[in-house]
Amino acid sequence: MSVSVRIVLIVIIGCGITVQKESEKGDSSIKPSIAIVGAGISGLSTARRLIELGIDDFDIYEGLDRIGGRIHAIPYKDGFLQMGAQFINGAQNPLYKIANRLGLLADVVSDTAHVDNAHFAFGNQNVQEKDIKTFLDFTSKLDPKYRSIAKHDEKTARRYTFKEIFTLDYMHFLKSQNFTDQQTNVFDSLARSFRSYWEFEWAADWSTLSVHVLKEWNDYGPECESFATNKIGFKAILDDIAAPIPRKAFNFNSRVENINLDSNTGKIKLTVSDRAVPTEYDYIIVTSSLGVLKKYHHKMFTPPLPRQKIEAIEKIGFGGSCKVFFEWETPFWSNNTYSIAPLPVKGMIRDKLDAFEDETTILQVVDWAPNVLSAWYAGRGHQLVDNMSEEELKQRITKLMRDMYNDKSIPEPSKIIRTQLTKNELLLGSYSYMTQVQALSHISHSQLAIPVKLEGRPKVLFAGEATHHRLFQTTIGGYLSGRREADRAVNDWFGRWNQTTKLEVVDETLINDQRNIPIISQPITSI
């Protein structure tokens, strides 16, 4: 009777414990074949990290004809209008270091700057400046109050949405003094700006946004501050990350429709744009937006995803926050205007406001293109404007500005520049947020990062901003998650279990690289 001895390695990798047979480890002389779904910042950082680790056998499948995904810089004059990411959260991260190295940082900006520095425009309505000040004094105390609740009263934070908790405070505010009906109507209009602050920040309808998000999310920087990028911005950041990736690795206009994990061979087969890909892969790293996973996960994965993964996909929020750029030949606003807050008041301008007036709360002057206003829409407003025609948008914004400036000579904007993210089936929105049902279910964003395993080994891996435990909704989270999953795949293949932490932290080649990397300026179909 013979006894065979097999060495078993027990490893802790991110989300749990797995057991792997020594005979199943990758041969160090053979490199894995890896597919990457998506060429947004997560897909690019995945590919970049694989190159750093000596892996060159990978393919990137991107449904669009460009890199960037939800980050989309559109050429305008001598710069780029940043349709997606524009700010960097905090300085303790690789993207800040890349932006600093490339000279892309502009200013430190408060998250409330667009409201704090706004010109409240109300035309000939009987709105008193003292009432605006009274309301802003009231709301200025709420942000720190809600952050304190999130940190010190978890039960309340998980239970309430921002709309619910604000409504309680607002009702108390109205009862605290003998305000007239007219003043109350003005405060109701001003409350739209407060609502939009939370909705812009989190790409969420505030009626579903959990207060607990303020505890879960952390950029390790000063609260309510970000770094604004200049007129080149994320265009240069994306090109810098993508520079060393071989152009042959990119497959544009190639939408991944099905990911089939063969339980017999352990290989992964893809259906891309209605055709079977002949290459079979050892790993696949999926960086699709949470919006795409919500709508298509039941078609994308064979076999279906585990129940816990589906629950996380369904309960974690994914919303919209967009910019619509309105260009005028000549500005009708003053030279020192930072932002415009239209303030149509129910009972003054008309008996009832429509949805467009209700959602158009802030238009910010583009500092390097002073004839352009950037209107921010979030929550329900994002889909509202995405569904409007360009002609309708021109007419509506013109009427609103004429009413709020009491000037019928204001012309229509000469151009509208937008992307309509919610109508793009490859994106379906902006970024993730924490819903009330997610908070009550004690589901973390990190649950989206749990890989699909076969016999204890990760095979289908997930990256993207929505998979980062504390920096969801940011480009930083997207970037770091791509590197995390590249490390996970390579660590599994070569069995470098004792180096996991080092691989995830060290990024010196990217952060400190002082080379002059050329900016890829063409619409990147050819990469």
Phi, psi and omega in degrees: 000123181260149179242122177262139181246128177240138179276132179245129177258130175252123186231144173259118178232102171057292190249006179167195183246135178228156179243132182229134177284142179301324182292344183264353180295154176290139175292131184296344178271351180247134181260148182285156174259126188231136173254142177239126178263110177106137178244033170283192185296329178291315179296320179294318180292327174299310181297318180299317181293321178300319178297317178300328182270005176086014180260121180240359180266080178214154177233140177250125179251119183232126181288333178278179179257022185205168171273167173112326182059240181287347173272114188220104178264121183255126181302135176208119183052238182257022179214205181223133171279121186274099181288328179255240184299141179223335184242158175241127184274106175082165182257350184268059181201160183296325183293324175299316182293322176296312181298321180293317179297324182272000180070038185259351184281136181253285184224161166274127187236134174286144178297339182257010185302323183294334176268316182301325184255016187282148167268111179281114184259124182222011174059226182264016177289153183275067179257131182262135179301326180295328177290323176298316179296319179300317181291318181294326174297320178296311185286337181298337181271350189280322180302306178297329178296314182291326176294322178294318177300315181299323183279328191243350182223076187299323182299314179294317182297320179288330186284324190257146166270167179295325178296317181295314184288325176294320181302320178297314180293322181293318178297321178295319178299315181294327181280345185287339180220164181272071179285147176282167176298323180294317177297319179300320178296322177295316179297322177301320179292319179294330179298336178297323179293322178293318177300315184293333176301312180289322182290319176299314187296323188246004181053046189222152165283121188293350177284349177240354184279120183282138175297335181298343180301331182292340175269321183292321186272137181201120177258006179062019178244181177301140181295142174064029177228144176219167175257122176279143175265164182277194187289349174268312169054227188290347173302312181289326179296313179298315181296325179294315179293322185280344190309314183277357183282126180301138181296331180293343181285339184274132173238098182274165183053036184232095183272124178283118183258332179211138177241113186248112177268111182281114184289343180277317184260341185077005180271159181246128180248142184241144166249120185234121179050050175069017177226146178281131178278128183293331180289136173251138190248152175280327179218155170225136179245112186266120179245018179302152178296155177299328177299319178292318179297320179301317186277328191237004184301328182291341177259334189282334191239129174232119357291172180301156179295155176299155184302318181296324178293317179296320179299318179295317179301317185284328187266333175288139185279152174217120187228197184233139171212115188226165174242137171244121181265124178251121179257130171247148177298317179228130179298140173263354180263164183285160184295332183266014179285128175267312177207159180243129176247096178298137185230064173290132185247127177301134181090347176249302180284322175190173185290329182217135178273147177268177187297322181294317178295325181291328185263343180271094188248335183215132170234120186253136178288130176285117191300325182265357176224075191292359174262009183240133172252134177257111178268129181261132176229138181213175181059229179292336182295329181299309181292327179303307184285331176298330182272357179269145176286163179297320180295320179295319178299316179300314182294317184290317180292325179295314179298318181296315180293321178298318179293317186283338176257358182051048184217103183284355181271354179298124182281169172291152174298146181282337182207148172238131179238122182204174182236340179056059184303320186292344179263358179268112184294346179269353183231304173065023176146194188258293181198177189272163175209175181262117178276165176297317181293326176295314181296317180292334179272359181055044177260128178264152174302331183296342177295335177290341182276350181296123183283158169278127185248155173232119183051043175084359183249136179292132180235314178253112187250156186232128175231176183125157184306325184290349181263357183271134189291332183230348181239033172301157182072005180241156174295329178298313178300319177298315180298310182295325182292326177296317178294321179302315184284330172298316177299318182298314181295313182292320177299320179294316184295313185265352178071032180272059189297325185281359182249007186304309184300316181298317182297324184283336186265316188286128181216032189297325184295330181271320186287315189260001181298122183258010180295154174273098182270125183296143177276129179277108192258345181284160174297113206282063173276334188271354181296000000 
